[in-house]
Amino acid sequence: MLEYNYSNEPHGLVFMIDSKSFYASVESVDRGLNPLKSVLVVMSLADNTNGGLVLAASPEAKKQYGVSNVMRTRDVPRTDKIIVAEPRMNYYIEKNVAINNIFKEYSAEEDVHPYSIDESLLDMEKSWRLFGNTPIEVAQRIQKEVRDQLGIYLTVGIGDNPAMAKLALDLGAKKSPQLLSRWHYEDIPQKLWPITDLSSVWSIGKRTEKHLKRMGINSMYDLAHTNPYAIREELGVIGSQLFALSWGIDRSVIRQHFTPRSKSYGNSQVLPRDYRTDAELRVVIRELTEQVAARIRKHKQLTKCISLSVGFSYHEHDLGHHGFSKQMKIDATNQTTRLVLYTEQLFENNWNGEEVRNIAVYCTHLQDDNAEQLDLFQQMEISIKQRKLDATMDQLRKRFGIKKLVKLSSLTEGGTAIQRAGLVGGHRGGNAYE
């Protein structure tokens, strides 16, 4: 028997829809294969044994060969029975748009929210009766239409609110032969509370799971019956959110778009190999900083805080060295030369010769670019000239592309800007005809 009165909670009808093994399914369909029966993986940098990464694996590739997402190339079984496809991110985006356009035939556009490249939330409360006798029947109709038109199989979680729909998707539908599952509030004790693998629950990662277990919380039942004030004091707002999730509570409305109070802009790079020299690392840091500077200028912003994150290689991890993440408060600016100076300073102060595999640069604490704090150590004429130079560089790159205007250092062995110019989300953009 439930101990919480849900009478004042929203009792809506939300579909959380996932395109099953999306990238791998798109590639399978393009090859005339059934996505549920093909043995295929989409692998970034497929020709690079050390740097390659599995972005998606078909269900059969997972079942027969144990391939999983984010597995490294070197760990994938070497057999000619596995079809290896290079990513085509632009093509996947096209397919995602096509799928969401079908969703909009069943729900108002403002009630369709693309949650990720392969998942979407649909508020079906007002429209489902137009398309079937039951919500399950409507979900099956959507599954069939997408499968008939695009060859993609959909998994659908149905819930009384968005969080319930997500739980139904991850913990129910993905294990169902019909690829469907519906959860109500009254299902929480039987379906959610027995779970002891906390990290299998949406929004609970491995680190949070360890933290919860240190608090004596070993199941979703324990989480639901812990002191809500104690868990908030221990984990902050996240603690309150997890407590609400354990009871299936979510009061968000899909059509109410959330605007974060504080935005940030950043770029990251997984290096094609382990970088060991100061010169090579500085090239990549400068390239990333230039890209972030151009992004905040595009959005007419200045930054008052810049951060540099450096992740070390697997070899360094074995030695107990995992990298560093440092930030610096600065006078508001979006000038490339000043921002490069700051990231180089962060690098110099924190790097001790370790092998590096990934780098990220972020700008936070943003403000509108309507005034810039003058640097007392830089002449005003020089500052104005630098702003004009940055603006000219931005315009030229926008018109002719990044590859047409790079610094000589980007042509050295360590440079990655030219290679990354054609990437989407860090992977090959490709197109429908490659």
C-alpha positions as CSV (number, residue, x, y, z in Angstrom):
1,M,0.0,0.0,0.0
2,L,1.3,3.4,-1.0
3,E,2.3,5.8,1.8
4,Y,2.1,9.0,-0.4
5,N,-1.1,10.7,-1.5
6,Y,-0.8,11.2,-5.3
7,S,-4.2,12.9,-5.7
8,N,-2.6,16.3,-6.2
9,E,0.1,15.1,-8.5
10,P,-0.3,15.4,-12.3
11,H,-2.0,12.4,-13.9
12,G,-1.2,13.0,-17.5
13,L,-0.2,10.8,-20.4
14,V,3.4,11.1,-21.5
15,F,5.2,8.9,-24.1
16,M,9.0,8.6,-23.9
17,I,10.1,7.2,-27.2
18,D,13.6,5.8,-28.0
19,S,14.9,4.8,-31.4
20,K,16.4,1.5,-30.7
21,S,20.2,1.4,-31.2
22,F,19.6,4.5,-33.4
23,Y,22.9,5.0,-35.2
24,A,23.3,1.2,-35.8
25,S,19.7,0.9,-37.0
26,V,20.1,3.7,-39.5
27,E,23.2,2.1,-40.9
28,S,21.5,-1.3,-41.0
29,V,18.5,0.0,-42.8
30,D,20.7,1.7,-45.4
31,R,22.3,-1.7,-46.1
32,G,19.0,-3.4,-46.5
33,L,19.3,-5.2,-43.1
34,N,16.9,-5.7,-40.3
35,P,18.2,-3.6,-37.4
36,L,17.1,-6.2,-34.9
37,K,19.0,-9.0,-36.7
38,S,22.1,-7.3,-38.1
39,V,25.5,-7.6,-36.5
40,L,26.8,-4.0,-36.9
41,V,28.6,-1.4,-34.9
42,V,29.1,2.3,-35.6
43,M,32.7,3.1,-34.7
44,S,34.4,6.5,-34.5
45,L,37.9,6.4,-35.9
46,A,37.4,2.8,-37.0
47,D,40.9,2.7,-38.4
48,N,42.6,3.9,-35.2
49,T,43.2,1.0,-32.8
50,N,43.9,3.1,-29.8
51,G,41.4,6.0,-30.3
52,G,38.4,4.3,-31.9
53,L,35.2,4.2,-29.9
54,V,31.9,2.3,-30.4
55,L,29.1,4.9,-30.7
56,A,26.3,2.3,-31.2
57,A,26.0,-1.5,-31.5
58,S,23.0,-3.4,-32.9
59,P,21.2,-5.7,-30.5
60,E,22.7,-8.8,-32.1
61,A,26.2,-7.3,-31.9
62,K,25.7,-6.8,-28.2
63,K,24.1,-10.3,-27.7
64,Q,26.6,-12.4,-29.8
65,Y,29.8,-10.6,-29.2
66,G,29.3,-8.5,-26.1
67,V,29.9,-5.2,-27.9
68,S,28.7,-2.2,-25.9
69,N,28.5,1.5,-26.5
70,V,31.7,3.5,-25.6
71,M,33.8,0.3,-25.9
72,R,37.2,1.0,-27.4
73,T,38.2,-0.4,-30.8
74,R,40.9,-2.6,-29.3
75,D,38.3,-4.4,-27.1
76,V,35.9,-5.2,-30.0
77,P,36.2,-8.9,-31.1
78,R,38.1,-9.1,-34.4
79,T,35.8,-11.0,-36.7
80,D,34.5,-10.4,-40.3
81,K,31.0,-11.2,-39.1
82,I,30.7,-7.7,-37.5
83,I,29.9,-5.0,-39.9
84,V,31.8,-1.8,-39.0
85,A,30.3,1.5,-40.1
86,E,31.9,5.0,-39.7
87,P,29.5,7.6,-38.2
88,R,27.5,10.0,-40.3
89,M,26.2,12.4,-37.8
90,N,24.5,14.8,-40.3
91,Y,22.6,11.8,-41.7
92,Y,21.5,10.7,-38.2
93,I,20.2,14.2,-37.5
94,E,18.2,14.1,-40.8
95,K,16.6,10.8,-39.7
96,N,15.9,12.2,-36.2
97,V,14.1,15.2,-37.7
98,A,12.1,12.8,-39.9
99,I,11.1,10.7,-36.9
100,N,10.1,13.7,-34.9
101,N,8.0,15.0,-37.8
102,I,6.0,11.8,-37.6
103,F,5.6,12.4,-33.8
104,K,4.1,15.8,-34.6
105,E,1.3,14.1,-36.5
106,Y,0.1,12.6,-33.2
107,S,0.7,15.5,-30.8
108,A,0.9,19.3,-31.1
109,E,4.4,20.6,-32.0
110,E,4.8,22.4,-28.6
111,D,4.0,19.0,-26.9
112,V,6.9,17.2,-28.7
113,H,10.3,17.6,-27.0
114,P,13.4,16.0,-28.6
115,Y,15.2,14.9,-25.5
116,S,18.3,13.6,-27.3
117,I,19.4,12.4,-30.8
118,D,17.4,9.2,-30.2
119,E,14.8,10.0,-27.6
120,S,11.7,12.3,-27.6
121,L,9.0,13.2,-25.0
122,L,5.4,13.5,-26.2
123,D,2.6,14.9,-24.2
124,M,-0.3,12.8,-25.5
125,E,-3.0,13.8,-22.9
126,K,-5.0,15.9,-25.3
127,S,-4.6,14.0,-28.6
128,W,-4.3,10.3,-28.0
129,R,-8.1,9.6,-28.4
130,L,-7.9,10.8,-32.0
131,F,-5.7,7.8,-32.9
132,G,-6.8,4.7,-31.0
133,N,-8.9,3.2,-28.3
134,T,-6.1,3.0,-25.7
135,P,-2.7,4.7,-25.2
136,I,-1.0,1.3,-25.9
137,E,-2.8,1.1,-29.2
138,V,-1.7,4.6,-30.2
139,A,1.9,3.8,-29.2
140,Q,1.8,0.7,-31.4
141,R,0.5,2.8,-34.3
142,I,3.4,5.2,-33.9
143,Q,5.8,2.3,-33.8
144,K,4.4,0.8,-37.0
145,E,4.4,4.1,-38.9
146,V,8.0,4.9,-38.1
147,R,9.0,1.3,-38.9
148,D,7.1,1.3,-42.2
149,Q,8.5,4.7,-43.3
150,L,12.0,4.6,-42.0
151,G,12.8,1.0,-40.9
152,I,13.6,2.1,-37.4
153,Y,12.2,0.2,-34.4
154,L,10.9,2.3,-31.5
155,T,10.7,1.6,-27.8
156,V,8.0,3.4,-25.9
157,G,7.6,4.1,-22.2
158,I,4.3,5.5,-21.1
159,G,3.8,7.2,-17.8
160,D,1.7,9.7,-15.8
161,N,4.4,12.3,-16.0
162,P,7.8,12.6,-17.9
163,A,9.9,10.9,-15.2
164,M,7.5,8.0,-15.0
165,A,7.6,7.7,-18.8
166,K,11.4,7.6,-18.7
167,L,11.4,5.0,-16.0
168,A,8.9,2.9,-17.9
169,L,11.1,3.2,-21.0
170,D,14.4,2.2,-19.4
171,L,13.2,-0.3,-16.9
172,G,10.2,-1.8,-18.6
173,A,9.9,-1.2,-22.4
174,K,13.5,-2.1,-23.3
175,K,13.0,-5.5,-21.8
176,S,9.6,-6.1,-23.3
177,P,9.1,-8.2,-26.5
178,Q,6.6,-5.5,-27.6
179,L,9.1,-2.8,-26.8
180,L,6.3,-1.1,-24.7
181,S,5.6,-0.5,-21.1
182,R,3.2,1.6,-19.1
183,W,3.7,2.8,-15.5
184,H,1.3,4.4,-13.1
185,Y,2.0,5.8,-9.6
186,E,0.6,2.7,-8.0
187,D,3.2,0.6,-9.8
188,I,6.1,2.2,-8.0
189,P,6.3,-0.2,-5.0
190,Q,6.4,-3.3,-7.3
191,K,8.4,-2.0,-10.3
192,L,10.8,0.6,-8.9
193,W,11.5,0.0,-5.2
194,P,13.0,-3.5,-5.5
195,I,15.8,-2.2,-7.7
196,T,19.2,-2.5,-6.1
197,D,21.3,-1.6,-9.1
198,L,20.8,2.1,-8.5
199,S,23.0,3.2,-11.4
200,S,20.5,1.5,-13.8
201,V,18.0,4.1,-12.8
202,W,17.9,7.2,-14.9
203,S,19.9,10.2,-13.4
204,I,21.8,8.0,-10.9
205,G,25.4,7.6,-12.0
206,K,28.0,5.3,-10.6
207,R,29.5,8.0,-8.3
208,T,26.1,9.0,-7.0
209,E,25.3,5.3,-6.4
210,K,28.5,4.9,-4.3
211,H,27.6,8.1,-2.3
212,L,24.1,6.7,-1.7
213,K,25.4,3.4,-0.5
214,R,27.8,5.1,1.9
215,M,24.6,6.6,3.4
216,G,23.1,3.2,3.8
217,I,20.8,3.5,0.7
218,N,21.1,0.2,-1.2
219,S,17.8,0.1,-3.1
220,M,15.2,2.4,-4.5
221,Y,13.0,1.4,-1.5
222,D,15.7,2.7,0.8
223,L,15.9,5.9,-1.1
224,A,12.1,6.4,-1.0
225,H,12.1,5.9,2.8
226,T,15.1,7.9,3.8
227,N,14.8,11.3,5.5
228,P,14.2,13.8,2.7
229,Y,15.9,16.6,4.7
230,A,18.9,14.5,5.4
231,I,19.5,13.5,1.8
232,R,19.1,17.1,0.7
233,E,21.7,18.2,3.2
234,E,24.0,15.5,2.0
235,L,23.5,15.9,-1.8
236,G,21.9,19.3,-2.2
237,V,19.2,19.8,-4.7
238,I,20.1,16.6,-6.4
239,G,19.2,14.7,-3.3
240,S,15.7,16.2,-3.3
241,Q,15.3,15.3,-7.0
242,L,16.3,11.7,-6.4
243,F,13.9,11.4,-3.4
244,A,11.1,12.7,-5.7
245,L,12.1,10.3,-8.4
246,S,12.0,7.3,-6.0
247,W,8.3,8.1,-5.6
248,G,7.7,8.7,-9.3
249,I,7.0,12.4,-8.7
250,D,7.6,14.9,-11.6
251,R,5.6,18.1,-12.0
252,S,7.3,19.4,-15.1
253,V,5.3,20.3,-18.2
254,I,6.7,19.5,-21.6
255,R,5.5,22.6,-23.4
256,Q,7.1,24.9,-20.7
257,H,10.6,25.3,-22.1
258,F,13.3,25.7,-19.5
259,T,15.8,28.5,-19.8
260,P,18.9,28.0,-17.6
261,R,19.9,30.9,-15.4
262,S,23.6,30.6,-16.3
263,K,24.8,29.4,-19.7
264,S,28.2,28.3,-20.7
265,Y,30.1,27.6,-23.9
266,G,32.8,25.1,-24.3
267,N,34.7,22.7,-26.7
268,S,36.4,19.5,-25.9
269,Q,38.7,17.2,-27.8
270,V,39.6,13.5,-27.4
271,L,43.0,13.4,-28.9
272,P,43.8,10.9,-31.6
273,R,46.7,9.6,-29.5
274,D,48.4,10.3,-26.2
275,Y,50.1,13.7,-26.4
276,R,53.4,14.0,-24.4
277,T,55.0,17.3,-25.4
278,D,54.4,20.8,-24.2
279,A,54.4,22.2,-27.8
280,E,51.7,19.7,-29.1
281,L,49.4,20.3,-26.1
282,R,49.6,24.1,-26.4
283,V,48.5,23.9,-30.0
284,V,45.4,22.0,-29.1
285,I,44.6,24.3,-26.1
286,R,45.0,27.4,-28.3
287,E,42.7,25.9,-31.0
288,L,40.0,25.0,-28.5
289,T,40.2,28.4,-26.8
290,E,39.9,30.1,-30.2
291,Q,36.8,28.1,-31.0
292,V,35.2,28.9,-27.7
293,A,36.1,32.6,-28.0
294,A,34.4,32.7,-31.5
295,R,31.3,31.0,-30.0
296,I,30.8,33.5,-27.3
297,R,31.4,36.4,-29.7
298,K,28.8,34.9,-32.0
299,H,26.3,34.9,-29.1
300,K,27.4,38.5,-28.2
301,Q,28.7,37.4,-24.8
302,L,31.7,38.1,-22.6
303,T,33.0,35.6,-20.1
304,K,34.2,36.3,-16.5
305,C,35.5,32.8,-15.9
306,I,37.5,30.4,-18.0
307,S,38.2,26.8,-17.2
308,L,40.6,24.2,-18.5
309,S,40.1,20.4,-18.0
310,V,42.9,18.0,-19.0
311,G,42.3,14.2,-18.8
312,F,45.4,11.9,-18.7
313,S,46.0,8.7,-20.6
314,Y,45.2,5.2,-19.5
315,H,48.8,4.7,-18.6
316,E,48.7,7.7,-16.3
317,H,45.5,6.3,-14.8
318,D,47.3,3.1,-13.8
319,L,49.8,5.3,-12.0
320,G,47.0,7.1,-10.1
321,H,47.1,10.3,-12.2
322,H,43.7,11.2,-13.6
323,G,44.0,14.8,-14.8
324,F,42.9,18.2,-13.5
325,S,40.2,20.7,-14.0
326,K,41.0,24.3,-13.0
327,Q,39.2,27.6,-13.6
328,M,40.2,31.3,-13.4
329,K,38.1,34.4,-12.7
330,I,38.9,37.1,-15.2
331,D,37.8,40.5,-16.3
332,A,34.9,40.2,-18.7
333,T,36.2,39.6,-22.2
334,N,35.8,37.7,-25.5
335,Q,39.1,38.5,-27.0
336,T,40.9,35.5,-28.3
337,T,44.5,36.6,-27.4
338,R,43.5,37.3,-23.7
339,L,41.6,34.0,-23.4
340,V,44.4,32.0,-24.9
341,L,46.8,33.7,-22.4
342,Y,44.6,32.6,-19.5
343,T,44.2,28.9,-20.7
344,E,48.0,28.7,-21.3
345,Q,48.5,30.0,-17.8
346,L,46.2,27.4,-16.3
347,F,48.1,24.7,-18.3
348,E,51.5,25.9,-17.1
349,N,50.5,26.0,-13.5
350,N,49.0,22.5,-13.4
351,W,50.6,20.2,-15.9
352,N,53.7,18.2,-14.8
353,G,54.6,16.3,-18.0
354,E,51.9,13.7,-17.8
355,E,50.5,12.0,-21.0
356,V,47.3,13.7,-22.1
357,R,44.3,12.1,-23.9
358,N,41.5,14.7,-23.7
359,I,41.2,18.5,-23.3
360,A,38.3,20.8,-22.7
361,V,37.9,24.6,-22.5
362,Y,34.8,26.3,-21.1
363,C,33.7,29.9,-20.6
364,T,31.1,30.6,-17.8
365,H,29.8,33.5,-15.8
366,L,28.7,35.2,-19.1
367,Q,27.3,38.7,-19.6
368,D,26.1,40.6,-22.6
369,D,28.7,42.2,-24.8
370,N,27.7,45.8,-24.4
371,A,30.8,46.9,-22.5
372,E,34.2,45.4,-21.9
373,Q,36.5,46.1,-18.9
374,L,39.6,47.7,-20.2
375,D,42.9,46.1,-19.3
376,L,45.1,48.6,-17.5
377,F,48.2,46.8,-18.9
378,Q,47.0,47.0,-22.5
379,Q,46.6,50.2,-24.5
380,M,43.1,51.0,-25.5
381,E,44.1,51.2,-29.2
382,I,45.5,47.7,-29.1
383,S,42.4,46.4,-27.5
384,I,40.2,47.9,-30.2
385,K,42.4,46.6,-32.9
386,Q,42.2,43.1,-31.4
387,R,38.4,43.2,-31.3
388,K,38.3,44.3,-34.9
389,L,40.8,41.5,-35.8
390,D,38.7,38.9,-34.0
391,A,35.5,40.1,-35.8
392,T,37.3,39.9,-39.2
393,M,38.5,36.4,-38.5
394,D,35.0,35.3,-37.5
395,Q,33.5,36.7,-40.7
396,L,36.1,35.1,-42.9
397,R,35.7,31.7,-41.3
398,K,31.9,32.0,-41.5
399,R,32.1,32.8,-45.2
400,F,34.8,30.4,-46.3
401,G,35.0,27.8,-43.6
402,I,37.5,27.1,-40.8
403,K,39.9,25.2,-43.0
404,K,40.5,28.2,-45.1
405,L,41.9,30.3,-42.3
406,V,44.1,28.5,-39.7
407,K,47.3,29.4,-38.0
408,L,50.5,27.7,-39.1
409,S,50.7,25.9,-35.7
410,S,47.5,24.0,-36.7
411,L,49.4,22.5,-39.6
412,T,51.9,20.9,-37.2
413,E,51.7,17.2,-36.2
414,G,49.8,18.0,-33.0
415,G,47.2,20.3,-34.5
416,T,43.6,19.0,-34.7
417,A,41.5,22.0,-35.8
418,I,41.5,21.0,-39.5
419,Q,40.6,17.4,-38.8
420,R,37.8,18.5,-36.4
421,A,36.4,21.1,-38.9
422,G,34.1,18.5,-40.5
423,L,33.0,16.8,-37.4
424,V,29.5,17.0,-35.8
425,G,29.3,16.3,-32.1
426,G,33.0,15.2,-32.2
427,H,32.4,12.6,-35.0
428,R,32.3,12.5,-38.8
429,G,29.4,14.4,-40.2
430,G,29.1,12.3,-43.4
431,N,26.1,12.4,-45.6
432,A,23.5,10.1,-47.0
433,Y,25.6,9.2,-50.0
434,E,28.9,8.2,-48.4
